Amino acid sequence: MAPALPQAADNRLPLRAGSGSFAVSSCAIFDMDGVLIDSGAHHRHAWRALLAELGTEPPDPEHWRLTIGRPSEEAIPLLLGRRMSGAEARRLARRKRDLYQQRAQGGIEPVPGVPEFLASLARAGVPRAVGTSASRWDAERLLDDLGLLRYFDVVVTSDDVMLGKPDPEVWTQVARRLRVGAAACVVFEDALVGVQAARTAGMRVIGVTTAHTDAELVEAGAERTIPDFQGLEWTRIAHP
């Protein structure tokens, strides 16, 4: 039996007002970057390198927050603060992905506790899925490199949807492929747009504080937060 989560590490927050009530959750759904894999530093480096190549400074000093949870094609116009054609957005997104991959060759690690938590879910027979703004090629390669891909029944990527987060399509696609209702799902998410998307889809959300604070995630709609997955037990998550 897995050890109980130490009291000092229990960062769960109370349900925010108006978050609604849910039955016991039966499916666990995960964002990828910042939730399953600790990739934030590599992404920030890639965005900075892209801006340097373009010879531009972002209008917002915390520009990288605008990109969290969004497909690169949708994040780039926000990052640069201007409209652009779809062709230009796709070209810059491809360059950003190349810069990210170059940086990631130095190695990427899972968020602490992820392998153990996924293994415990598999043993318990809890259906598991990923909903990510990454491409399918990137998602499957990164998850497989870390030995995590085998744990997932369903992986939905930016290639599978028309609109990225905060649109709920990625999460509704996951539920459809798992053949469950939204109310049966709990989503683990680090991005504000991802939290908003999951709540719009009618799902519970646990915020992971790898990119945003407890308060920011709860304000976006998360019912509670965790710093990582170390010592986490599904029985403490399944019951809202």
Secondary structure, DSSP 4 states (H G I P E B T S, - for coil): -PPPPPGGG----PPPTT--------EEEE-SBTTTB--HHHHHHHHHHHHHHHT---SSTTTHHHHTTS-HHHHHHHHHTS---HHHHHHHHHHHHHHHHHHHTT---BPTTHHHHHHHHHHHT--EEEE-SS-HHHHHHHHHHTT-GGG-SEEE-GGG-SS-TTSTHHHHHHHHHHT--GGGEEEEE-SHHHHHHHHHTT-EEEEETTSS-HHHHHHHT-SEEES--TT--HHHHH--
